[in-house]
Amino acid sequence: MASFWLTTVLSALSLGTLRVSAFDNSRSDNIVFALRYWGQNSYGATHSDTANFQKTLSTYCQDDSIDAFPIAFLNVFFGPGGVPSIDLSNICSSADDPVFSGTNMPDCSFLASDIEFCQSKGKIVTISLGGATGAASFTSDDQASAFGDTIWNTFLGGSSSIRPFGGAVLDGIDLDIEGGSTEHFAAFVNRIRTLASGASKEYYVTAAPQCPFPDAYLSTVLNAVGFDAVYVQFYNNYCGLTNAANPNDWDFDLWDNWAKTQAINKNVKIYIGAPASSTAAGSGYVDASTLANIALQTRSQYSSFGGVMLWDASQAYANNRFDAAIKNAIRQSGSGSSSSNPVTVPTSSQTTPASSTTTKVTTTSHSTTASPTTTVTSGSCAGVSSWVANVAYNGGDTVIYNGHLWTAKWWSYGDVPGGAAGDWTDDGACTSFAAAVPTAHVAAKSAKIATIPTTAA
């Protein structure tokens, strides 16, 4: 996941009146850097050549390959002073940049011009909440609703003395919840929807569940409130892209059926989330040609198909512009336009859950894998860093991976927790990440680039 930075100068351009016309959620050829988006310098976590480390956001907005950028991540909900915090790896973080007084929120306002530049090119830029180490829990609907006000005032159309991206106004929120509890999240999303209902620009609400259906963390939220798009992570799981030819594993049909029968917003778009390189995920990577063919076949079969999400920007650029290859392949096969109407979601403050009954497509049989039932004690993941592929671990070392706490059985290098090598013991789902080490700093901090361009060429 990604992280971002801030400057203290407020832009004179008010994006509150800017209409972004190029991004069209009803299309089916969009390319998104989201949950495994922009911000986490995934390439830097697995490589030492700094030339290909994550660049500032405007670098990736130069052409029309990418349509949306979820900034990742807002990984702490309630930090010092009750203020959230973001971690944008080598670009901006509380570890390396000034923070707002009394908080752990880094001042990344120097990114305001980057964000506005991308928006001027017709792209949307959202803030992704959670990530593998995200402190993602609420104690009540009231707390969740109040947090909606905080996010609105900090990143979206409201106002606050704490604006990590200065005067830039983001285009919505993304939920990448991989741990903790999603209880009360519906109240949070509904509050954002209510605040956005009278705005002069459109705001988007998206989510990035993992491909096993229903998602262990996000399913209750997905069934309770309207989403504009769902970026399903088809990797690091049995239902990943490498098993797309196996009808017992590949389950896009279940997500399509959910979109049409259970989702509050029946116009919700389902994206294929994919690793942008073989080093971007533990499993699930396929080459550009294979991914394009899967995407085109899926588009021809399922009207809910919205496009492709890639994790992440740094990996895609280093992998021979993987993003451009996918975009061009989808575009050349057709315009990607869809008969779906523009998304309009009710903004009622009431939570109206859909039926909790799961309906599977009857033409395809899918195997199911039970989610781990062991839950570690609250707070046991605090201070634990995420697993990183190019770090050697000794027996007894602990890491966070996919929202779970793992303990190394013996010396391990490059073996994914839960993978075939069997190097790790799954200690259960984390229930608190409040003091977790920011994802990308484990491997990338020592090699941080001294000077990174912050303006478009």
HELIX and SHEET records of a PDB file:
HELIX    1   1 LEU A   15  THR A   17  5                                   3    
HELIX    2   2 SER A   42  THR A   46  1                                   5    
HELIX    3   3 THR A   50  ASN A   52  5                                   3    
HELIX    4   4 LEU A   57  CYS A   61  5                                   5    
HELIX    5   5 PRO A   80  GLY A   82  5                                   3    
HELIX    6   6 SER A  109  LEU A  111  5                                   3    
HELIX    7   7 ALA A  112  SER A  120  1                                   9    
HELIX    8   8 ASP A  141  PHE A  155  1                                  15    
HELIX    9   9 PHE A  185  ALA A  196  1                                  12    
HELIX   10  10 SER A  219  ALA A  224  1                                   6    
HELIX   11  11 LEU A  241  ASN A  243  5                                   3    
HELIX   12  12 PHE A  252  THR A  261  1                                  10    
HELIX   13  13 ALA A  288  GLN A  301  1                                  14    
HELIX   14  14 ALA A  313  ALA A  318  1                                   6    
HELIX   15  15 PHE A  322  GLN A  332  1                                  11    
HELIX   16  16 HIS A  441  ALA A  444  1                                   4    
HELIX   17  17 LYS A  445  ALA A  447  5                                   3    
SHEET    1   A 8 ASN A  30  PHE A  33  0                                        
SHEET    2   A 8 PHE A 305  TRP A 311  1                                        
SHEET    3   A 8 LYS A 269  PRO A 275  1                                        
SHEET    4   A 8 ALA A 229  GLN A 233  1                                        
SHEET    5   A 8 TYR A 204  ALA A 207  1                                        
SHEET    6   A 8 GLY A 172  ILE A 177  1                                        
SHEET    7   A 8 ILE A 124  GLY A 131  1                                        
SHEET    8   A 8 ALA A  68  LEU A  74  1                                        
SHEET    1   B 2 ASP A  87  LEU A  88  0                                        
SHEET    2   B 2 CYS A  92  SER A  93 -1                                        
SHEET    1   C 2 ALA A 392  TYR A 393  0                                        
SHEET    2   C 2 SER A 412  TYR A 413 -1                                        
SHEET    1   D 3 THR A 398  TYR A 401  0                                        
SHEET    2   D 3 HIS A 404  ALA A 408 -1                                        
SHEET    3   D 3 TRP A 424  ALA A 429 -1                                        
END                                                                             
